[in-house]
Amino acid sequence: MTFRDPNAVGAVVLVAVFVVGLLAGLAKQRVALLLVGLVAVVVLGLVVAGVTGLDPAGPRDAVAARLTAVYAAVVPPAIAFVAGWLVTRGTWFRRALTAGVAVLVLAAFPYAAAGAATAGALVP
């Protein structure tokens, strides 16, 4: 595993965001930290994806590709953060189930289809 491998970096980022969500779920003001954390994850994801280049008036394929990149940058950390927050509640079975469902959603989320559907709604 090297830091030149984008999959390795992505895995490290998701684990770090999961741990931050876990710590937010254990804190005193957990609901406020959930909201602040989600806003931070979305803003950082948008910065990473570089939304400034998104032109809704452009061709649908270009908008769909940009939105797919946005979804790929925002959705996984958001799911990891919420899963970390939720894992602090309930029994060990519920915690394992929450983590398992989060992994399945991360693996099965249709980023390209979501980007194309959103582009279809935005671009006439």
MODELLER restraints for C-alpha pairs under 7 A, 6 or more apart:
rsr = mdl.restraints
at = mdl.atoms
rsr.add(forms.Gaussian(group=physical.xy_distance, feature=features.Distance(at['CA:1:A'], at['CA:8:A']), mean=6.26, stdev=0.5))
rsr.add(forms.Gaussian(group=physical.xy_distance, feature=features.Distance(at['CA:2:A'], at['CA:8:A']), mean=6.78, stdev=0.5))
rsr.add(forms.Gaussian(group=physical.xy_distance, feature=features.Distance(at['CA:3:A'], at['CA:9:A']), mean=5.85, stdev=0.5))
rsr.add(forms.Gaussian(group=physical.xy_distance, feature=features.Distance(at['CA:14:A'], at['CA:77:A']), mean=5.79, stdev=0.5))
rsr.add(forms.Gaussian(group=physical.xy_distance, feature=features.Distance(at['CA:14:A'], at['CA:80:A']), mean=6.09, stdev=0.5))
rsr.add(forms.Gaussian(group=physical.xy_distance, feature=features.Distance(at['CA:17:A'], at['CA:77:A']), mean=6.27, stdev=0.5))
rsr.add(forms.Gaussian(group=physical.xy_distance, feature=features.Distance(at['CA:17:A'], at['CA:80:A']), mean=6.12, stdev=0.5))
rsr.add(forms.Gaussian(group=physical.xy_distance, feature=features.Distance(at['CA:17:A'], at['CA:81:A']), mean=5.44, stdev=0.5))
rsr.add(forms.Gaussian(group=physical.xy_distance, feature=features.Distance(at['CA:18:A'], at['CA:80:A']), mean=4.83, stdev=0.5))
rsr.add(forms.Gaussian(group=physical.xy_distance, feature=features.Distance(at['CA:18:A'], at['CA:81:A']), mean=4.89, stdev=0.5))
rsr.add(forms.Gaussian(group=physical.xy_distance, feature=features.Distance(at['CA:18:A'], at['CA:83:A']), mean=6.84, stdev=0.5))
rsr.add(forms.Gaussian(group=physical.xy_distance, feature=features.Distance(at['CA:18:A'], at['CA:84:A']), mean=4.67, stdev=0.5))
rsr.add(forms.Gaussian(group=physical.xy_distance, feature=features.Distance(at['CA:19:A'], at['CA:84:A']), mean=6.25, stdev=0.5))
rsr.add(forms.Gaussian(group=physical.xy_distance, feature=features.Distance(at['CA:20:A'], at['CA:81:A']), mean=6.87, stdev=0.5))
rsr.add(forms.Gaussian(group=physical.xy_distance, feature=features.Distance(at['CA:21:A'], at['CA:81:A']), mean=4.46, stdev=0.5))
rsr.add(forms.Gaussian(group=physical.xy_distance, feature=features.Distance(at['CA:21:A'], at['CA:82:A']), mean=6.29, stdev=0.5))
rsr.add(forms.Gaussian(group=physical.xy_distance, feature=features.Distance(at['CA:21:A'], at['CA:84:A']), mean=4.39, stdev=0.5))
rsr.add(forms.Gaussian(group=physical.xy_distance, feature=features.Distance(at['CA:21:A'], at['CA:85:A']), mean=4.57, stdev=0.5))
rsr.add(forms.Gaussian(group=physical.xy_distance, feature=features.Distance(at['CA:22:A'], at['CA:84:A']), mean=4.25, stdev=0.5))
rsr.add(forms.Gaussian(group=physical.xy_distance, feature=features.Distance(at['CA:22:A'], at['CA:85:A']), mean=4.79, stdev=0.5))
rsr.add(forms.Gaussian(group=physical.xy_distance, feature=features.Distance(at['CA:22:A'], at['CA:87:A']), mean=6.83, stdev=0.5))
rsr.add(forms.Gaussian(group=physical.xy_distance, feature=features.Distance(at['CA:22:A'], at['CA:88:A']), mean=6.35, stdev=0.5))
rsr.add(forms.Gaussian(group=physical.xy_distance, feature=features.Distance(at['CA:24:A'], at['CA:30:A']), mean=5.67, stdev=0.5))
rsr.add(forms.Gaussian(group=physical.xy_distance, feature=features.Distance(at['CA:24:A'], at['CA:33:A']), mean=5.74, stdev=0.5))
rsr.add(forms.Gaussian(group=physical.xy_distance, feature=features.Distance(at['CA:24:A'], at['CA:34:A']), mean=6.65, stdev=0.5))
rsr.add(forms.Gaussian(group=physical.xy_distance, feature=features.Distance(at['CA:24:A'], at['CA:85:A']), mean=6.24, stdev=0.5))
rsr.add(forms.Gaussian(group=physical.xy_distance, feature=features.Distance(at['CA:25:A'], at['CA:85:A']), mean=4.40, stdev=0.5))
rsr.add(forms.Gaussian(group=physical.xy_distance, feature=features.Distance(at['CA:25:A'], at['CA:86:A']), mean=6.92, stdev=0.5))
rsr.add(forms.Gaussian(group=physical.xy_distance, feature=features.Distance(at['CA:25:A'], at['CA:88:A']), mean=5.75, stdev=0.5))
rsr.add(forms.Gaussian(group=physical.xy_distance, feature=features.Distance(at['CA:26:A'], at['CA:88:A']), mean=6.43, stdev=0.5))
rsr.add(forms.Gaussian(group=physical.xy_distance, feature=features.Distance(at['CA:38:A'], at['CA:78:A']), mean=6.32, stdev=0.5))
rsr.add(forms.Gaussian(group=physical.xy_distance, feature=features.Distance(at['CA:41:A'], at['CA:74:A']), mean=6.95, stdev=0.5))
rsr.add(forms.Gaussian(group=physical.xy_distance, feature=features.Distance(at['CA:41:A'], at['CA:77:A']), mean=6.50, stdev=0.5))
rsr.add(forms.Gaussian(group=physical.xy_distance, feature=features.Distance(at['CA:41:A'], at['CA:78:A']), mean=6.03, stdev=0.5))
rsr.add(forms.Gaussian(group=physical.xy_distance, feature=features.Distance(at['CA:42:A'], at['CA:74:A']), mean=5.62, stdev=0.5))
rsr.add(forms.Gaussian(group=physical.xy_distance, feature=features.Distance(at['CA:45:A'], at['CA:73:A']), mean=5.08, stdev=0.5))
rsr.add(forms.Gaussian(group=physical.xy_distance, feature=features.Distance(at['CA:45:A'], at['CA:74:A']), mean=4.50, stdev=0.5))
rsr.add(forms.Gaussian(group=physical.xy_distance, feature=features.Distance(at['CA:46:A'], at['CA:70:A']), mean=6.38, stdev=0.5))
rsr.add(forms.Gaussian(group=physical.xy_distance, feature=features.Distance(at['CA:46:A'], at['CA:74:A']), mean=6.68, stdev=0.5))
rsr.add(forms.Gaussian(group=physical.xy_distance, feature=features.Distance(at['CA:48:A'], at['CA:73:A']), mean=6.78, stdev=0.5))
rsr.add(forms.Gaussian(group=physical.xy_distance, feature=features.Distance(at['CA:49:A'], at['CA:69:A']), mean=6.13, stdev=0.5))
rsr.add(forms.Gaussian(group=physical.xy_distance, feature=features.Distance(at['CA:49:A'], at['CA:70:A']), mean=5.19, stdev=0.5))
rsr.add(forms.Gaussian(group=physical.xy_distance, feature=features.Distance(at['CA:49:A'], at['CA:73:A']), mean=5.94, stdev=0.5))
rsr.add(forms.Gaussian(group=physical.xy_distance, feature=features.Distance(at['CA:54:A'], at['CA:63:A']), mean=6.61, stdev=0.5))
rsr.add(forms.Gaussian(group=physical.xy_distance, feature=features.Distance(at['CA:54:A'], at['CA:66:A']), mean=6.44, stdev=0.5))
rsr.add(forms.Gaussian(group=physical.xy_distance, feature=features.Distance(at['CA:55:A'], at['CA:63:A']), mean=6.77, stdev=0.5))
rsr.add(forms.Gaussian(group=physical.xy_distance, feature=features.Distance(at['CA:56:A'], at['CA:63:A']), mean=6.34, stdev=0.5))
rsr.add(forms.Gaussian(group=physical.xy_distance, feature=features.Distance(at['CA:56:A'], at['CA:122:A']), mean=6.57, stdev=0.5))
rsr.add(forms.Gaussian(group=physical.xy_distance, feature=features.Distance(at['CA:56:A'], at['CA:123:A']), mean=6.19, stdev=0.5))
rsr.add(forms.Gaussian(group=physical.xy_distance, feature=features.Distance(at['CA:57:A'], at['CA:123:A']), mean=6.61, stdev=0.5))
rsr.add(forms.Gaussian(group=physical.xy_distance, feature=features.Distance(at['CA:60:A'], at['CA:119:A']), mean=6.04, stdev=0.5))
rsr.add(forms.Gaussian(group=physical.xy_distance, feature=features.Distance(at['CA:60:A'], at['CA:120:A']), mean=6.94, stdev=0.5))
rsr.add(forms.Gaussian(group=physical.xy_distance, feature=features.Distance(at['CA:60:A'], at['CA:123:A']), mean=6.05, stdev=0.5))
rsr.add(forms.Gaussian(group=physical.xy_distance, feature=features.Distance(at['CA:63:A'], at['CA:119:A']), mean=5.77, stdev=0.5))
rsr.add(forms.Gaussian(group=physical.xy_distance, feature=features.Distance(at['CA:64:A'], at['CA:115:A']), mean=4.83, stdev=0.5))
rsr.add(forms.Gaussian(group=physical.xy_distance, feature=features.Distance(at['CA:64:A'], at['CA:116:A']), mean=4.72, stdev=0.5))
rsr.add(forms.Gaussian(group=physical.xy_distance, feature=features.Distance(at['CA:64:A'], at['CA:119:A']), mean=5.03, stdev=0.5))
rsr.add(forms.Gaussian(group=physical.xy_distance, feature=features.Distance(at['CA:65:A'], at['CA:115:A']), mean=6.76, stdev=0.5))
rsr.add(forms.Gaussian(group=physical.xy_distance, feature=features.Distance(at['CA:67:A'], at['CA:115:A']), mean=4.81, stdev=0.5))
rsr.add(forms.Gaussian(group=physical.xy_distance, feature=features.Distance(at['CA:68:A'], at['CA:111:A']), mean=5.51, stdev=0.5))
rsr.add(forms.Gaussian(group=physical.xy_distance, feature=features.Distance(at['CA:68:A'], at['CA:112:A']), mean=5.27, stdev=0.5))
rsr.add(forms.Gaussian(group=physical.xy_distance, feature=features.Distance(at['CA:68:A'], at['CA:115:A']), mean=4.44, stdev=0.5))
rsr.add(forms.Gaussian(group=physical.xy_distance, feature=features.Distance(at['CA:71:A'], at['CA:111:A']), mean=6.08, stdev=0.5))
rsr.add(forms.Gaussian(group=physical.xy_distance, feature=features.Distance(at['CA:72:A'], at['CA:111:A']), mean=6.27, stdev=0.5))
rsr.add(forms.Gaussian(group=physical.xy_distance, feature=features.Distance(at['CA:76:A'], at['CA:106:A']), mean=6.05, stdev=0.5))
rsr.add(forms.Gaussian(group=physical.xy_distance, feature=features.Distance(at['CA:79:A'], at['CA:102:A']), mean=6.50, stdev=0.5))
rsr.add(forms.Gaussian(group=physical.xy_distance, feature=features.Distance(at['CA:83:A'], at['CA:98:A']), mean=6.46, stdev=0.5))
rsr.add(forms.Gaussian(group=physical.xy_distance, feature=features.Distance(at['CA:83:A'], at['CA:99:A']), mean=6.21, stdev=0.5))
rsr.add(forms.Gaussian(group=physical.xy_distance, feature=features.Distance(at['CA:83:A'], at['CA:102:A']), mean=6.24, stdev=0.5))
rsr.add(forms.Gaussian(group=physical.xy_distance, feature=features.Distance(at['CA:87:A'], at['CA:95:A']), mean=4.75, stdev=0.5))
rsr.add(forms.Gaussian(group=physical.xy_distance, feature=features.Distance(at['CA:87:A'], at['CA:98:A']), mean=6.41, stdev=0.5))
